[in-house]
Amino acid sequence: MKATDVQSEIKELNLAYLMLAQQMIKTSRESAMLKLGVGSDVADIIEGLTPGQILRMAGSDMMLCRFRFDDGLLVNLLANHERDSAASRIHAAILAAGRPVEQVA
């Protein structure tokens, strides 16, 4: 994959992430904050973005979302394909909820 292809994919990911995050926050703020791993200040910013601001932010070649896969247990729970996958997903959600949220510095 070429560097220009990677940059294009990052921009598409950013746009999809920001649009989804804004929709989630407007629909169910508390649930969105938990699922996105962001605090109230970041949620306020995302919620207030205009379409033009979203497009400008999405145009960055830096990924705006962050994966919370820094815990081997969390990764294993989410990747679990055993019969009791619902319990694994609930356990993973509980672990993710206990993580610190992103704040604006």
C-alpha positions, -999 to +999 in steps of 0.1 A: +000+000+000+014+034-010+018+063+015-009+083-003-033+054+000-027+052+037-032+089+041-065+087+021-077+058+043-068+077+075-088+107+062-118+085+055-116+069+089-114+103+106-145+115+087-165+083+096-154+085+132-162+121+137-196+118+120-205+087+141-192+102+173-212+133+168-244+113+161-238+090+191-233+120+214-264+137+202-285+105+205-273+093+239-245+114+255-236+092+284-236+060+264-215+077+237-190+090+262-185+055+276-183+038+242-159+065+228-138+068+259-141+106+260-149+130+288-176+156+289-153+184+275-143+163+245-180+153+239-189+190+241-164+198+214-174+170+191-211+177+195-206+214+186-186+208+154-200+222+122-198+201+090-170+223+078-150+218+110-156+180+107-142+180+072-112+201+082-104+179+111-110+147+091-085+160+065-056+155+090-032+127+082-032+118+119-058+093+132-083+111+155-097+080+171-077+059+195-080+022+200-082+011+237-064-022+230-035-016+255-047-043+277-042-080+267-072-091+287-095-066+269-082-077+235-087-114+244-122-108+257-132-089+225-117-115+202-132-144+221-152-167+198-164-192+224-200-200+231-204-175+259-193-145+238-221-123+254-205-126+288-171-118+273-184-087+256-200-076+289-168-082+308-148-062+281-173-033+284-168-033+322-131-032+318-132-004+292-156+016+313-130+016+341-104+032+319-096+069+322-114+090+295-097+114+271-097+150+283-088+182+266-055+194+282 
